[in-house]
Amino acid sequence: RTESASFGTSGFTQQGLGRSVPVSPVSGKYQSDEIYAEFYAPIFSEDMDIPLVSYLNIEGAYRYIDNDFAGTDDVWTVGLKYAPIPDIEIRGNITESVRAPAVTELFLPVSGTTSFAADPCDTALLANGPNPAARAANCASGGGGLPPIAQPFVSTVRNASVQGLTGGNVNLANETAEAWTAGVILRPRFVEGLQWSIDYVNFDIADSIETFTLTQVMEACYDADDFPNDFCNSFSRLPSGQVPPINAFQTGNVNAGQRTFKAYVSELLYSFDALGGAWNIQGSLQHITDSTRTLLGVTTDFRGEITNGASEWQANFRVGYARDKWSAFLQPRFIGEGIWDNDAAPDLYSVPGEGDVWLFNTGFRWEFTDQISAQVNINNLFDELPSPASIATGNDFVYDNIGRFYRASLLIRL
């Protein structure tokens, strides 16, 4: 499998006209050679008449990956499905997987940017970080082309932005993930068409691809035990210790993060005939118990944060009805209460979060003939708008920033 991309720029852009820095055309591709195998093994079946064993199946898969840039990896999964009686299925699986860097993450062209930074060597920040003693010692010693910083030191980059570069990174490695799930499915014979499941999901991602800010690059340099390190080559200082106003830094994608996600997920499917037509009910409910990211030794808790889509409770439902040539549906969506930022000071926001929100979509479809049909959809049926606090903090996208929205379509098959 080969993936490629190219980014073209005009002569105007390549000269840097109208921009702080020139932007050059960039192209790249990578090849991934892969071999995979899958297996499915029905160990026991209902025909064997074994007490409390309706069936027992084991399935799995293995894949070997050789990526031109990210290197080689093995990924695999093993799963089990066991039913003591036909109404109940117990299932689980263990998986090790990877995500190769995307073409854009590898070859994104270098372009100009500006940034402020919380300089870790500033006197006001010297005692912060996961290891304040190491930060202070590294700032004072200098090295790797960086001058020693004498205290007291007030960094100008805290209040005046500097120019730098940002872009892709061809040295990225694969993200790796370890995951396991366990759950149960109920298909009661006395309620035809009903299926309900609940699963526990647990996965950890290592070497996740992150885009570092100038602050994070500087912290990675000075907070590390192996000072000076590669991060120290990503920014520069003047002999005075200040960050220069131009050509100050280069940031981009790096393998540096760890992510953890744990949740209970429940799904419902129910189909039946009533009132002269066919009904179809679908629903999903998610309860997040853990959602964190660890970056440069600092763990950030996203659980319950609206901004990162990690409200503890979230649900989607859909009720559909079809009869003769027409059909209709109602789709409620629930977003549980949440806050903007778990790490923010209590008095940072006058409104720290948002309460529970219900949104409703609906639609109607009519088939005139086998070739012609029409459909009308209404999103946000009751015109629920985000609160002023959501708009002010930039979180209105989590809910709905349009209001009631109508869409009509006509389909003609020739």
SVG drawing of the C-alpha trace seen along z (x, -y; Angstrom):
<svg xmlns="http://www.w3.org/2000/svg" viewBox="-52 -42 79 76">
<polyline fill="none" stroke="black" stroke-width="0.4" points="0.0,0.0 1.4,-3.4 0.1,-6.8 1.3,-10.0 0.6,-13.8 1.9,-16.9 1.6,-20.6 2.1,-23.2 2.8,-26.9 3.0,-29.8 6.1,-31.8 4.5,-34.6 4.3,-32.4 7.7,-30.8 9.2,-34.3 7.5,-35.0 5.6,-37.9 2.7,-38.8 3.9,-36.4 6.5,-36.4 8.5,-33.5 8.6,-31.8 6.6,-28.6 8.2,-26.0 6.4,-23.2 6.5,-19.9 5.6,-16.3 6.1,-12.9 4.9,-9.3 5.4,-6.2 4.9,-2.5 3.6,0.0 4.1,3.8 1.8,5.9 0.9,9.6 -2.1,10.6 -4.0,13.7 -7.3,14.3 -8.8,17.4 -12.2,18.4 -12.6,21.5 -16.0,22.8 -15.0,24.9 -18.5,26.0 -21.9,25.7 -25.5,26.2 -25.7,29.6 -23.2,31.1 -25.8,31.0 -23.3,29.8 -24.9,28.3 -24.6,24.5 -22.8,24.3 -24.8,23.1 -21.6,22.2 -18.0,21.2 -16.0,19.5 -12.5,18.1 -11.3,15.7 -8.2,13.8 -6.0,11.9 -2.4,11.1 -0.7,8.5 2.9,7.7 3.6,4.1 6.7,2.7 6.3,-1.1 9.0,-3.0 9.1,-5.8 7.6,-4.4 9.4,-1.0 8.1,2.5 5.4,3.6 3.3,6.6 -0.4,6.1 -2.8,8.8 -6.2,9.5 -7.7,12.5 -11.4,12.6 -13.8,15.1 -17.6,15.5 -19.4,17.8 -23.1,18.4 -24.3,20.5 -27.9,20.3 -29.0,18.8 -30.3,15.7 -27.0,14.6 -23.6,14.1 -20.4,13.2 -17.7,11.7 -14.2,10.2 -11.0,9.4 -7.5,8.3 -5.8,6.2 -2.4,4.7 -2.6,2.2 -0.8,-0.7 -1.6,-3.8 1.0,-4.8 1.7,-8.6 -0.6,-10.2 0.9,-11.7 0.1,-15.2 1.8,-14.5 4.9,-13.4 5.2,-15.9 3.2,-18.9 5.2,-21.8 7.1,-24.1 5.4,-27.5 5.8,-30.5 4.0,-31.0 4.2,-33.2 3.9,-32.3 4.1,-33.4 5.6,-31.1 5.7,-30.4 9.5,-30.3 10.5,-27.7 13.6,-29.6 11.7,-32.7 12.0,-33.5 8.3,-33.2 8.2,-29.7 11.5,-28.3 9.9,-26.3 7.2,-24.8 7.1,-21.6 7.3,-17.9 10.9,-18.3 11.7,-21.9 15.2,-21.0 16.1,-19.7 14.6,-22.7 16.5,-25.2 19.8,-23.3 19.4,-22.9 18.6,-26.6 21.6,-27.6 24.0,-25.3 23.1,-25.9 24.3,-23.6 23.4,-22.3 23.9,-25.8 21.8,-27.5 23.4,-30.0 23.2,-29.7 20.4,-31.7 21.4,-33.8 18.6,-34.6 16.6,-36.7 15.5,-36.4 12.4,-37.9 11.7,-36.4 10.2,-38.8 8.6,-35.9 5.9,-35.7 4.5,-39.1 5.8,-39.5 5.3,-36.9 8.2,-35.6 8.4,-34.2 9.2,-30.6 8.4,-27.6 6.1,-24.7 5.6,-21.6 5.6,-17.9 8.2,-15.4 9.5,-12.5 11.0,-10.8 7.7,-10.0 7.1,-6.4 3.8,-4.5 1.5,-5.1 0.9,-1.9 -2.2,-0.9 -3.1,1.9 -6.8,2.5 -9.2,4.9 -13.0,5.1 -15.4,7.3 -19.2,7.4 -22.5,9.2 -25.2,9.3 -28.8,10.2 -31.2,11.6 -34.2,12.7 -36.3,15.3 -39.5,14.0 -39.0,10.5 -38.4,11.1 -36.2,8.6 -34.6,7.2 -30.8,7.1 -29.2,5.2 -25.4,5.1 -23.1,3.5 -19.3,3.5 -16.4,2.2 -13.7,0.6 -10.1,0.0 -7.3,-1.2 -3.9,-2.9 -2.0,-4.6 1.7,-5.1 3.9,-7.3 0.8,-9.3 1.6,-11.9 1.3,-15.3 1.8,-18.8 4.0,-20.7 3.7,-24.4 6.8,-26.5 6.1,-26.3 6.0,-22.5 9.2,-22.3 11.0,-24.5 9.6,-22.5 10.7,-19.3 14.2,-20.7 14.7,-22.0 12.6,-19.5 14.4,-16.4 17.0,-14.4 19.0,-14.1 19.7,-17.8 20.6,-19.0 18.4,-16.8 16.8,-17.0 14.1,-19.4 16.8,-21.9 17.7,-22.1 14.1,-23.2 14.5,-26.8 17.2,-29.4 18.3,-32.1 20.4,-35.2 23.5,-35.5 21.3,-37.5 19.0,-34.4 16.1,-36.0 14.3,-34.2 15.1,-36.1 12.1,-37.9 12.7,-36.0 13.9,-32.5 13.2,-31.6 11.9,-28.0 10.6,-25.2 7.8,-23.0 5.7,-20.2 4.6,-16.6 6.4,-14.3 5.8,-11.0 5.6,-12.1 2.2,-11.4 0.3,-8.7 -3.4,-8.5 -5.8,-6.4 -9.5,-5.9 -12.0,-3.8 -15.7,-3.7 -18.9,-1.6 -20.8,-1.5 -24.3,-0.2 -26.2,0.4 -29.9,1.3 -31.5,2.6 -35.2,3.4 -37.3,4.1 -41.0,5.0 -44.2,4.5 -47.1,2.4 -49.8,-0.1 -49.6,1.2 -45.9,0.6 -42.3,1.5 -40.6,-0.1 -36.9,-0.3 -35.4,-1.6 -31.6,-2.1 -29.8,-3.6 -26.3,-4.0 -25.2,-5.2 -21.6,-6.0 -20.3,-6.6 -16.6,-7.7 -14.7,-6.7 -11.2,-7.8 -9.9,-10.0 -6.3,-11.3 -3.3,-12.4 0.2,-12.4 2.7,-14.7 6.2,-15.6 5.4,-14.0 2.3,-16.0 -1.1,-14.2 -4.2,-16.1 -7.6,-14.8 -10.2,-15.3 -13.0,-13.4 -16.1,-15.6 -14.6,-18.3 -17.0,-19.6 -14.2,-21.0 -12.7,-17.5 -16.0,-15.8 -15.5,-13.9 -18.8,-14.6 -19.2,-11.7 -22.6,-10.8 -23.5,-10.8 -26.3,-9.1 -27.9,-8.9 -31.2,-7.4 -33.2,-6.9 -36.8,-5.8 -37.9,-5.0 -41.3,-4.0 -41.9,-2.8 -45.3,-2.0 -46.1,-1.5 -44.3,-4.3 -43.3,-6.6 -41.1,-6.5 -40.2,-8.9 -37.7,-9.1 -37.0,-11.0 -33.4,-11.2 -32.8,-12.5 -29.2,-13.2 -28.1,-13.8 -24.9,-15.5 -24.3,-15.3 -23.2,-18.3 -19.5,-19.2 -17.0,-21.9 -14.6,-23.8 -11.3,-22.8 -10.5,-20.5 -7.2,-22.2 -8.6,-25.8 -8.8,-27.8 -12.3,-27.9 -12.6,-31.6 -11.3,-31.6 -14.7,-31.4 -17.8,-33.1 -19.7,-30.1 -17.5,-27.1 -19.4,-24.7 -22.7,-23.7 -25.7,-21.7 -27.4,-18.8 -28.4,-19.3 -31.0,-17.5 -31.0,-18.0 -33.6,-16.5 -33.5,-15.8 -36.3,-14.4 -37.1,-13.5 -39.7,-12.3 -39.3,-10.3 -41.8,-9.6 -41.3,-7.2 -43.4,-8.4 -42.1,-5.5 -39.3,-3.0 -37.1,-5.7 -38.3,-8.9 -38.3,-9.8 -38.2,-13.0 -37.0,-13.6 -37.2,-16.5 -34.9,-16.6 -35.1,-19.1 -32.0,-19.3 -32.3,-20.8 -36.0,-20.6 -36.7,-22.7 -34.1,-25.4 -31.8,-24.9 -29.0,-27.4 -25.7,-27.2 -25.5,-29.4 -23.6,-32.7 -20.9,-31.1 -20.4,-28.4 -20.1,-30.9 -17.7,-33.1 -15.4,-30.2 -15.5,-28.8 -17.4,-25.6 -20.6,-26.2 -19.5,-23.5 -20.1,-20.8 -23.8,-21.6 -25.2,-23.4 -24.2,-26.8 -26.8,-27.1 -30.1,-26.5 -33.0,-24.9 -31.9,-23.7 -34.1,-22.4 -32.9,-20.3 -35.0,-19.0 -33.8,-16.6 -35.2,-14.9 -33.7,-11.7 -34.2,-10.5 -32.7,-7.1 -32.3,-6.8"/>
</svg>
